[in-house]
Amino acid sequence: MTLGNLPRMARVITGGLVLALSFVGVAQAAQLPARASGLWQSTTSVTGPDGQPMAQAQNVVTLTCVDPATDWKFLLSGQGRCGQLNVSGAGGIYAIDGSCAQPGGMATIHETLDYASNKAVQLNAEIATSSGKMRVVSALQWQGPCLDGMEPGDEGQLVDGNFVKAGNITQQNYP
């Protein structure tokens, strides 16, 4: 399973905290905690509008190299697609609600982020589209220093023990 094989919406979500944290017109902007710098692994599963697990989007493991600058770039990715989002919360629990333009129409988003610490975050999201509701669950876990050859903002997967880069959040053509 590679990031390129996932449906566009699911692929965006698997990149970490990418989808619902697109702060354009943010209302009630709560300050989200910063994640620890280094290598982050996210394990993501998506349930489709039919209520069934999406076959190509179960237990997808993605690696991301995060530093303070790129953590926020991941959080701001896709900002042109979203209107007003409401971000609320404090301590370790945050909710993000709003709507974003996606291929095929608007999507309504309700996401909960549970920061167990700056090294462990649980993401639960519900995305409602004209096709129905998708549910996304992602466990984000800090792994230590980024792998040799990785730069902050790199995202990809391990294939046969080697990191295969899918993109970098600092590049304009980032998925």
Backbone torsions as a table, in degrees:
resi	resn	phi	psi	omega
1	MET	NA	127.4	176.8
2	THR	-120.9	163.0	179.4
3	LEU	-59.9	-36.3	-178.7
4	GLY	-64.9	-21.3	-179.1
5	ASN	-83.2	-14.8	-177.8
6	LEU	-78.2	149.3	171.2
7	PRO	-56.5	149.3	-174.2
8	ARG	-50.3	-50.1	-177.4
9	MET	-61.7	-45.3	-179.5
10	ALA	-65.3	-38.0	-179.5
11	ARG	-63.5	-41.1	178.7
12	VAL	-61.1	-42.5	-178.1
13	ILE	-66.6	-39.2	-176.4
14	THR	-67.2	-13.7	179.2
15	GLY	-69.9	3.2	-179.0
16	GLY	120.1	-121.7	-178.5
17	LEU	-101.8	34.6	-168.5
18	VAL	-71.0	-50.6	-164.6
19	LEU	-62.4	-64.3	-167.9
20	ALA	-82.7	-4.7	-177.7
21	LEU	-98.6	38.0	-179.3
22	SER	-94.0	87.9	-166.9
23	PHE	-78.8	79.1	169.0
24	VAL	-112.9	123.6	-179.2
25	GLY	64.4	41.3	-177.5
26	VAL	-68.9	132.2	173.8
27	ALA	-107.8	147.2	179.8
28	GLN	50.6	54.3	-174.2
29	ALA	-71.6	98.5	173.1
30	ALA	-76.6	146.4	177.3
31	GLN	-83.4	115.0	178.7
32	LEU	-75.8	144.1	177.6
33	PRO	-64.3	145.4	175.7
34	ALA	-77.2	139.7	174.3
35	ARG	-82.6	154.9	177.0
36	ALA	-63.1	142.8	175.7
37	SER	-69.8	147.1	176.9
38	GLY	131.1	-158.9	-176.8
39	LEU	-84.8	126.8	176.8
40	TRP	-116.6	137.5	174.8
41	GLN	-113.5	128.8	174.5
42	SER	-115.6	135.5	175.5
43	THR	-116.9	115.1	-168.9
44	THR	-123.4	140.0	173.3
45	SER	-130.7	141.8	-177.9
46	VAL	-123.7	133.7	173.1
47	THR	-104.0	128.9	-176.3
48	GLY	-78.1	175.8	-180.0
49	PRO	-58.1	-23.2	179.4
50	ASP	-83.3	2.5	179.7
51	GLY	83.2	0.0	-179.5
52	GLN	-100.6	148.2	175.5
53	PRO	-58.6	135.4	177.0
54	MET	-75.3	122.8	-171.9
55	ALA	-54.7	-40.8	-177.6
56	GLN	-93.1	11.3	-177.1
57	ALA	-134.1	43.5	177.6
58	GLN	-117.0	127.6	177.9
59	ASN	51.8	43.8	176.7
60	VAL	-76.9	122.8	-178.4
61	VAL	-102.0	125.0	179.5
62	THR	-124.7	139.9	176.0
63	LEU	-109.3	139.2	-179.7
64	THR	-136.6	136.3	174.7
65	CYS	-97.6	115.7	-172.9
66	VAL	-116.4	135.9	166.5
67	ASP	-131.0	175.2	-175.9
68	PRO	-55.0	-39.9	-178.7
69	ALA	-70.4	-42.7	-176.9
70	THR	-80.0	-25.8	175.3
71	ASP	-56.6	-47.0	179.7
72	TRP	-69.3	-32.5	176.7
73	LYS	-65.5	-38.2	174.7
74	PHE	-61.8	-40.5	-178.8
75	LEU	-68.1	-28.0	-177.9
76	LEU	-97.4	-0.4	-177.2
77	SER	-59.1	140.0	176.2
78	GLY	76.5	19.8	-172.6
79	GLN	-60.0	-26.0	-179.7
80	GLY	-73.0	-12.4	-177.0
81	ARG	-90.9	-11.8	-172.6
82	CYS	-113.1	144.6	172.4
83	GLY	-89.9	-136.6	-177.5
84	GLN	-76.3	127.8	174.7
85	LEU	-116.0	140.1	176.6
86	ASN	-100.9	119.1	178.6
87	VAL	-112.4	124.2	-179.7
88	SER	-138.9	161.2	176.7
89	GLY	133.9	175.7	179.5
90	ALA	-163.4	166.3	179.0
91	GLY	64.6	-112.2	-177.5
92	GLY	-115.1	-2.3	-175.9
93	ILE	-119.8	127.1	-179.1
94	TYR	-132.0	147.0	175.7
95	ALA	-122.8	140.4	176.3
96	ILE	-127.5	125.2	-179.9
97	ASP	-131.3	140.9	177.8
98	GLY	167.1	-159.2	-179.3
99	SER	-141.0	149.0	-179.3
100	CYS	-138.1	144.2	175.0
101	ALA	-76.8	130.9	178.1
102	GLN	-130.6	161.9	174.4
103	PRO	-53.5	128.0	179.2
104	GLY	94.3	1.1	177.2
105	GLY	132.0	-166.9	-177.7
106	MET	-85.4	150.9	174.9
107	ALA	-124.0	133.8	174.9
108	THR	-96.8	134.1	-173.2
109	ILE	-119.7	134.8	167.3
110	HIS	-132.0	117.0	-176.0
111	GLU	-129.4	142.2	173.9
112	THR	-121.0	130.9	175.3
113	LEU	-113.9	126.3	178.6
114	ASP	-116.0	105.4	179.2
115	TYR	-87.7	98.8	174.6
116	ALA	-67.1	-32.1	176.3
117	SER	-166.7	-175.5	176.9
118	ASN	-77.5	3.4	179.8
119	LYS	-122.0	4.7	179.5
120	ALA	-151.6	120.8	-179.0
121	VAL	-134.2	135.8	175.3
122	GLN	-109.7	128.2	179.5
123	LEU	-112.3	130.2	173.3
124	ASN	-130.4	124.0	-177.4
125	ALA	-135.3	149.0	171.8
126	GLU	-125.1	124.9	-179.4
127	ILE	-119.3	117.4	-179.9
128	ALA	-101.4	124.1	177.7
129	THR	-124.2	179.3	177.6
130	SER	-64.7	-18.4	177.8
131	SER	-86.0	-11.6	-177.2
132	GLY	126.7	-169.4	-176.9
133	LYS	-98.6	134.1	171.4
134	MET	-107.4	146.6	175.8
135	ARG	-120.6	137.2	-178.1
136	VAL	-126.4	131.9	174.6
137	VAL	-126.2	129.4	-179.4
138	SER	-141.2	128.1	173.8
139	ALA	-99.6	119.4	-179.4
140	LEU	-107.0	122.5	-174.1
141	GLN	-133.2	128.4	175.4
142	TRP	-68.9	137.3	-176.2
143	GLN	-111.8	-17.4	-175.6
144	GLY	129.6	-155.2	179.2
145	PRO	-64.9	153.9	176.1
146	CYS	-62.5	153.1	-179.3
147	LEU	-67.2	153.4	176.2
148	ASP	-54.0	134.3	179.3
149	GLY	89.4	-14.4	177.9
150	MET	-80.9	145.5	174.0
151	GLU	-114.8	153.6	175.8
152	PRO	-53.0	132.1	-178.7
153	GLY	99.2	-14.5	178.1
154	ASP	-66.6	142.7	176.6
155	GLU	-139.3	141.6	178.9
156	GLY	177.9	-152.7	-176.7
157	GLN	-140.8	161.9	171.8
158	LEU	-87.9	129.9	176.0
159	VAL	-129.9	117.7	-177.3
160	ASP	52.4	39.3	177.0
161	GLY	81.6	0.1	-179.9
162	ASN	-113.7	141.6	177.2
163	PHE	-74.5	126.7	176.2
164	VAL	-113.7	112.3	-176.0
165	LYS	-74.8	129.7	175.7
166	ALA	-94.6	-25.6	-179.2
167	GLY	170.6	-178.6	176.3
168	ASN	-137.5	131.7	-174.4
169	ILE	-60.3	-20.0	-179.1
170	THR	-82.7	-7.7	-179.0
171	GLN	-91.9	142.6	-177.6
172	GLN	-63.9	-30.5	-177.7
173	ASN	-92.0	21.6	179.0
174	TYR	-58.7	136.9	-176.1
175	PRO	-58.3	NA	NA
